[in-house]
Amino acid sequence: MTVTSPPVPAGRVRYRPGRVAQRFLADRTGVTCLVVLVLLLLVAVVSRVWTPVDPGAQDLVDRLQGPSAAHLLGTDNVGRDILSRLMEATWTALTSCLLAVGLAVVVGVPLGLLAGYVGGVVDGVLGRVSDVLMSLPPLLFAVAIVGALGPSLTNAMIAIGVLLVPRFFRLTRISTREVESEDFVEAARASGTGTARILVRHVLPNVASPLLIQVSFGAAVAIVSESGLSFLGLGAQPPTASWGSMVKEGFDRLAESSWSMYPPAVAIVVTVLVLSLLGDSLRDAVGRQTGGRR
């Protein structure tokens, strides 16, 4: 006699963190990208307590020098050590990314949960606001916000965070609509559970995986946007080091020496590439599970 186990309610098996982690760890590209991000985080943290040379120390005699024993990545247009400034700029990039993506998550996810679960007029109004924000030219909108609030790294990240809100809102709303009709949500409603409790305890855990994927892609967008705004002089202000401002400083002295522009440019490309590939790996790990209930 064959004994079959009782069916598991639909929705509770949609995302299994153990399976997702197992599939992700089997992806060499994803693991490599994660290791690189951890190393970047370590470099950023170490830069707060130690750098090879004072990042702000200027030496006009040794300006625009190539790599040497004294300066492993050379010096910039005023003789500052590029390696030290690159380390400091890594902290700037990661903290600005955290601020922008954090703002987008804090605003976009709750609104997406509310719109997807409640629907009706609330969904319609929030959806139209999201459509308006998505239709605006991103760079021009960011420049307008920074121009109104004043050029600074914080204001630049607020502008980028506002631009990322519709992405998280739409993804959360769609995912919530899929989950809110599941049996376990219906059972929670029938038992008299309040809306806030249902959203926090039942809906949010089941939409967390696609949001995690969106975080990686949003972080890549934040890095590129922050670098672009800093290149234009609307992001990090001197003497704060930023990858974008370092590229700008090297670009301004391109006729004299092009070397100082390469390290920060490579850092931007590598970080964005790693974040994008990490997002792809997470999507594959989650997608293979959500595509079928295996």
C-alpha positions in Angstrom: 0.0 0.0 0.0 1.4 3.4 -1.0 1.1 6.2 1.5 1.1 9.7 0.1 1.8 12.8 2.1 -0.9 15.4 2.3 -0.7 18.2 -0.3 1.2 21.3 0.9 -1.0 24.4 0.5 -0.1 26.4 -2.6 2.0 29.4 -2.0 3.9 28.0 1.0 6.3 26.2 -1.4 6.7 29.0 -3.8 10.0 30.1 -2.3 12.2 27.8 -0.3 15.3 29.6 0.9 17.2 26.3 1.3 16.7 25.2 -2.3 17.4 28.7 -3.6 20.6 28.8 -1.6 21.6 25.4 -2.8 21.0 26.2 -6.5 22.8 29.6 -6.1 25.9 28.0 -4.5 26.0 25.6 -7.4 26.4 28.5 -9.8 30.1 29.4 -10.0 29.4 32.8 -11.6 27.0 33.8 -8.8 29.4 32.7 -6.1 32.3 34.4 -7.7 30.3 37.7 -7.9 29.3 37.3 -4.3 32.9 36.9 -3.3 33.9 40.0 -5.2 31.2 42.0 -3.6 32.3 40.8 -0.1 35.9 41.9 -1.0 34.6 45.3 -2.1 32.8 45.6 1.2 35.9 44.7 3.1 37.9 47.3 1.2 35.3 49.9 2.0 35.3 49.1 5.7 39.1 49.0 5.9 39.3 52.4 4.2 37.6 54.0 7.2 40.5 53.1 9.5 43.5 52.6 7.2 44.7 53.6 3.7 48.3 53.3 2.3 48.5 57.1 2.2 46.3 59.9 3.4 43.7 60.2 0.6 43.7 64.0 0.9 47.5 64.5 1.0 48.7 66.5 -2.0 52.1 66.4 -3.6 52.3 68.7 -6.6 55.8 67.5 -7.4 54.7 63.9 -8.0 51.4 64.7 -9.8 50.1 62.5 -12.6 52.6 59.8 -11.9 52.1 56.2 -13.0 52.3 53.1 -10.7 55.4 52.9 -8.5 56.6 51.5 -5.2 55.5 54.6 -3.4 52.1 54.8 -5.1 50.9 51.4 -6.4 48.3 53.0 -8.7 50.0 56.3 -9.3 48.9 59.8 -8.4 46.2 62.1 -9.7 46.3 65.7 -10.9 47.3 67.2 -7.5 49.5 64.3 -6.4 47.1 62.4 -4.3 47.5 58.6 -4.0 45.0 57.0 -6.4 44.9 53.7 -4.5 44.0 55.4 -1.2 41.3 57.5 -2.9 40.0 54.5 -4.7 39.5 52.7 -1.4 37.8 55.8 0.0 35.6 56.0 -3.1 34.6 52.4 -2.6 33.0 53.4 0.7 31.3 56.3 -0.9 29.9 54.1 -3.7 28.6 51.4 -1.3 27.1 53.8 1.2 25.4 55.8 -1.6 24.1 52.6 -3.1 22.7 51.5 0.3 21.0 54.9 0.7 19.4 54.9 -2.7 18.2 51.3 -2.7 17.2 51.5 0.9 15.0 54.5 0.1 13.4 52.7 -2.9 12.7 49.6 -0.8 11.3 51.5 2.2 8.9 53.5 0.0 8.2 51.2 -2.9 7.7 47.8 -1.1 5.0 48.9 1.4 3.1 50.8 -1.3 3.4 47.8 -3.6 2.1 45.5 -0.9 -0.8 47.9 -0.2 -1.7 48.4 -3.9 -1.5 44.7 -4.8 -3.5 43.5 -1.8 -6.2 46.2 -1.5 -6.6 47.0 -5.2 -9.3 49.3 -6.4 -8.9 53.1 -6.1 -5.7 52.7 -4.1 -4.1 50.6 -6.7 -5.3 52.9 -9.5 -3.9 56.1 -7.9 -0.5 54.6 -6.9 -0.2 52.9 -10.3 -0.7 56.2 -12.1 1.9 57.9 -9.9 4.3 55.1 -10.7 3.6 55.4 -14.4 4.4 59.2 -14.3 7.7 58.6 -12.5 8.6 55.9 -15.0 7.9 58.2 -17.9 10.3 60.9 -16.8 13.8 61.0 -18.3 15.9 59.5 -15.4 19.0 61.7 -15.8 17.1 65.0 -16.3 14.8 64.2 -13.3 17.8 63.4 -11.1 19.5 66.6 -12.2 16.3 68.6 -11.5 16.1 67.2 -8.0 19.7 67.8 -7.2 19.4 71.3 -8.7 16.5 72.0 -6.4 18.0 70.5 -3.2 21.6 71.5 -3.9 24.6 69.4 -5.2 25.6 66.8 -2.6 26.0 63.1 -2.3 22.9 62.7 -0.1 20.7 64.7 -2.4 21.9 62.8 -5.4 21.1 59.5 -3.7 17.6 60.8 -2.8 17.1 61.6 -6.5 18.2 58.1 -7.5 16.1 56.5 -4.8 13.0 58.3 -6.0 13.7 57.0 -9.5 14.1 53.4 -8.2 10.8 53.5 -6.2 8.5 52.6 -9.2 10.6 49.5 -10.0 10.2 48.1 -6.5 6.5 49.2 -6.4 5.6 47.5 -9.6 7.4 44.3 -8.8 5.9 44.1 -5.3 2.4 44.9 -6.6 2.5 42.1 -9.2 4.0 39.6 -6.8 1.4 40.5 -4.1 -1.4 40.0 -6.6 -0.1 36.5 -7.3 0.2 35.6 -3.6 -2.9 37.2 -2.2 -5.2 34.6 -3.9 -3.3 31.6 -2.4 -5.0 29.3 0.0 -3.0 30.2 3.1 -3.8 33.9 2.6 -7.5 33.0 2.3 -7.2 31.0 5.5 -5.6 33.9 7.3 -8.5 36.2 6.2 -11.1 33.6 7.3 -9.5 33.4 10.7 -9.9 37.1 11.2 -6.3 38.1 10.8 -5.8 41.8 10.2 -4.6 43.2 6.8 -1.3 44.5 8.3 -0.5 41.1 9.9 -1.3 39.2 6.7 0.9 41.4 4.6 3.9 41.2 7.0 3.7 37.5 8.0 2.2 35.8 4.9 2.6 38.0 1.8 6.0 39.7 2.3 8.0 36.5 2.9 6.6 35.1 -0.3 7.6 38.1 -2.4 11.0 38.6 -0.8 12.9 36.5 -3.3 12.1 38.5 -6.4 12.7 41.7 -4.4 16.2 40.4 -3.5 16.9 40.0 -7.2 15.6 43.5 -7.9 17.9 44.9 -5.2 21.0 43.7 -7.0 19.9 45.3 -10.3 18.8 48.5 -8.4 22.3 48.6 -6.8 23.9 48.5 -10.3 21.7 51.4 -11.4 22.5 53.3 -8.3 26.3 52.9 -8.8 26.1 54.1 -12.4 23.8 57.0 -11.6 25.9 58.1 -8.6 29.1 58.0 -10.7 27.4 59.9 -13.5 26.1 62.6 -11.2 29.5 62.9 -9.5 31.2 63.2 -12.9 28.9 66.1 -13.6 29.7 67.7 -10.2 26.2 67.0 -8.8 27.1 64.1 -6.5 29.9 63.7 -4.0 31.6 67.1 -3.4 35.4 67.6 -2.8 37.2 66.5 -0.8 35.0 63.3 -0.7 36.4 60.7 -3.1 34.0 59.2 -5.6 34.6 56.9 -8.6 32.7 59.4 -10.9 34.6 62.5 -9.7 37.9 60.6 -10.0 37.1 59.8 -13.6 36.2 63.4 -14.2 39.5 64.6 -12.7 41.4 62.2 -14.9 39.4 63.2 -18.0 40.2 66.9 -17.4 43.9 66.0 -17.6 43.6 63.6 -20.5 46.1 65.5 -22.6 48.8 65.3 -19.9 48.2 61.7 -18.7 45.3 59.3 -19.1 46.4 56.8 -16.4 44.5 58.3 -13.4 41.2 57.8 -15.2 41.6 54.0 -15.6 41.4 52.7 -12.0 38.1 54.3 -11.1 36.6 53.5 -14.5 37.6 49.8 -14.1 36.1 49.9 -10.6 32.8 51.1 -11.9 32.7 48.6 -14.7 33.6 45.6 -12.5 31.1 46.5 -9.8 28.2 47.0 -12.2 29.1 43.8 -14.0 29.3 41.9 -10.8 26.0 43.2 -9.5 24.3 42.4 -12.8 25.7 38.9 -13.0 24.7 38.3 -9.4 21.2 39.4 -10.2 21.1 36.9 -13.1 22.3 34.1 -10.9 19.7 34.9 -8.2 17.0 35.0 -10.8 18.0 31.6 -12.2 18.1 30.1 -8.7 14.7 31.5 -7.8 13.1 31.1 -11.3 13.8 27.4 -11.6 11.9 26.9 -8.4 9.0 29.2 -9.1 8.6 27.8 -12.6 7.3 24.6 -11.1 6.6 23.2 -7.6 9.4 20.6 -7.4 
